[in-house]
Amino acid sequence: AVATALIQVAYMGLVGSFPFNSFLSGVLSCIGTAVLAVCLRIQVNKDNKEFKDLPPERAFADFVLCNLVLHLVIMNFLG
């Protein structure tokens, strides 16, 4: 996801950023999804003592809900 965001930034640098809100939506979607995936991996990791009481199903449900909210906000930003 981060590599896709970097490709989008490079493309914007080469071609231009005429629909700037589309560019921002794409980059924020990539970065936001990567951050949520990292958070899910941290919560599901059995070696992590901080989230020992959190069941993996709850962590996955949080990931899905946050991903849904993220993409609804991004779709709203597109107009």
GUTOR-480451 format. One record per residue: residue number from 1; residue in one letter; chain; x, y, z of N, C-alpha, C in turn. Coordinates in steps of 0.05 Angstrom, whole numbers, plus 5000, padded with zeros to 4 digits. Each point is the difference from the previous one (the first is absolute). Layout:
N
> NUM:A:A:X:Y:Z:X:Y:Z:X:Y:Z
...
//
This chain:
79
> 1:A:A:5016:4976:5000:4984:5024:5000:5018:5025:5000
> 2:V:A:5021:4999:5014:5018:5024:5001:5014:5003:4973
> 3:A:A:5007:4978:4987:5012:5002:4974:4981:5012:4980
> 4:T:A:4975:4993:5002:4980:5012:4982:4998:5030:5005
> 5:A:A:5001:5009:5025:4999:5028:5006:5024:5014:4988
> 6:L:A:5023:4988:5002:5025:5012:4989:4998:5001:4969
> 7:I:A:4988:4980:4988:4996:5001:4970:4982:5023:4993
> 8:Q:A:4979:5004:5016:4981:5022:4994:5014:5027:5004
> 9:V:A:5017:5003:5020:5014:5025:5004:5019:5005:4977
> 10:A:A:5014:4979:4991:5018:5003:4977:4985:5008:4975
> 11:Y:A:4977:4987:4996:4983:5007:4976:4991:5029:5001
> 12:M:A:4992:5009:5024:4991:5027:5003:5023:5019:4994
> 13:G:A:5024:4993:5008:5023:5017:4995:5007:5002:4971
> 14:L:A:4996:4978:4985:5007:5000:4972:4978:5012:4982
> 15:V:A:4975:4992:5005:4978:5008:4983:4986:5026:5009
> 16:G:A:4996:5002:5026:4986:5023:5011:4978:4991:5019
> 17:S:A:4988:5019:5013:4980:4994:5020:4974:5015:4995
> 18:F:A:4990:4997:4975:4975:5015:4994:4977:4992:5018
> 19:P:A:4992:4975:5001:4978:4994:5019:5013:4994:5027
> 20:F:A:5008:5021:5015:5015:4997:5024:4986:4984:5022
> 21:N:A:4973:5003:5001:4985:4985:5020:5001:4970:4994
> 22:S:A:5001:4992:4975:5003:4972:4993:5027:4990:5008
> 23:F:A:5021:5016:4996:5027:4992:5008:5001:4996:5031
> 24:L:A:4989:5020:5014:5000:4998:5030:4985:4976:5009
> 25:S:A:4977:4995:4988:4984:4977:5008:5015:4974:4996
> 26:G:A:5013:4997:4977:5015:4976:4995:5023:4995:5019
> 27:V:A:5015:5022:5005:5023:4997:5018:4990:4995:5029
> 28:L:A:4980:5014:5009:4990:4996:5027:4988:4973:5003
> 29:S:A:4987:4989:4980:4989:4973:5001:5022:4980:5003
> 30:C:A:5022:5003:4985:5022:4981:5002:5014:5001:5027
> 31:I:A:5006:5024:5009:5013:5004:5026:4982:4991:5023
> 32:G:A:4975:5007:4999:4981:4993:5021:4997:4970:5002
> 33:T:A:4998:4986:4977:4997:4971:5000:5025:4987:5011
> 34:A:A:5023:5011:4993:5025:4989:5011:5002:5003:5030
> 35:V:A:4992:5023:5010:5000:5005:5029:4981:4981:5014
> 36:L:A:4976:4996:4989:4981:4982:5012:5009:4971:5000
> 37:A:A:5014:4992:4978:5011:4973:4999:5021:4996:5021
> 38:V:A:5017:5020:5004:5021:4998:5021:4987:4998:5027
> 39:C:A:4980:5015:5005:4986:4999:5026:4987:4972:5004
> 40:L:A:4989:4989:4979:4988:4973:5002:5022:4980:5007
> 41:R:A:5022:5001:4986:5022:4981:5005:5011:5003:5029
> 42:I:A:5001:5024:5010:5010:5004:5028:4980:4987:5019
> 43:Q:A:4974:5004:4996:4980:4989:5018:4998:4970:4999
> 44:V:A:5005:4988:4977:4997:4971:4997:5025:4985:5008
> 45:N:A:5023:5013:5001:5025:4987:5006:4999:4989:5028
> 46:K:A:5006:4974:5003:4998:4987:5026:5023:5008:5019
> 47:D:A:5022:5009:4989:5022:5008:5017:4996:5028:5013
> 48:N:A:4980:5015:4991:4995:5026:5010:4984:4997:5026
> 49:K:A:5011:5009:5022:4988:4997:5026:4978:5022:5005
> 50:E:A:5001:5021:4985:4982:5022:5005:4971:4993:4992
> 51:F:A:4996:4984:4980:4973:4993:4990:4994:4971:5006
> 52:K:A:5008:4989:5022:4996:4972:5006:4971:4993:5004
> 53:D:A:4984:5019:5012:4972:4994:5006:4982:5005:4976
> 54:L:A:5010:5011:4978:4984:5006:4977:4999:4976:4981
> 55:P:A:4976:4989:4995:4998:4977:4982:5006:5008:4971
> 56:P:A:5010:4982:4984:5006:5007:4972:4976:5008:4984
> 57:E:A:4977:4989:5007:4975:5007:4986:4993:5030:5004
> 58:R:A:5004:5009:5025:4995:5028:5006:5019:5018:4985
> 59:A:A:5025:4992:4999:5020:5016:4985:4993:5002:4971
> 60:F:A:4991:4977:4988:4993:5000:4972:4975:5017:4995
> 61:A:A:4980:4999:5019:4976:5016:4997:5007:5029:5002
> 62:D:A:5018:5008:5017:5009:5028:5002:5013:5009:4974
> 63:F:A:5017:4982:4988:5013:5006:4975:4980:5004:4978
> 64:V:A:4980:4983:4998:4980:5002:4979:4983:5026:5003
> 65:L:A:4992:5005:5025:4984:5024:5005:5016:5026:4994
> 66:C:A:5025:5001:5009:5016:5024:4994:5006:5003:4971
> 67:N:A:5005:4977:4986:5004:5001:4971:4976:5011:4986
> 68:L:A:4976:4991:5008:4975:5009:4988:4997:5030:5004
> 69:V:A:5005:5010:5025:4998:5029:5005:5020:5015:4984
> 70:L:A:5025:4991:4999:5020:5013:4984:4992:5003:4971
> 71:H:A:4990:4979:4988:4993:5001:4972:4974:5016:4995
> 72:L:A:4982:5000:5019:4976:5018:4997:5009:5029:5001
> 73:V:A:5018:5007:5017:5010:5028:5001:5015:5007:4974
> 74:I:A:5015:4981:4990:5015:5006:4975:4980:5002:4976
> 75:M:A:4980:4984:5000:4980:5002:4978:4985:5026:5002
> 76:N:A:4994:5009:5025:4987:5026:5004:5018:5023:4991
> 77:F:A:5026:4997:5005:5020:5021:4992:5001:5002:4969
> 78:L:A:4997:4978:4986:5000:5000:4971:4978:5017:4989
> 79:G:A:4977:5000:5013:4978:5017:4991:4981:4984:4985
//
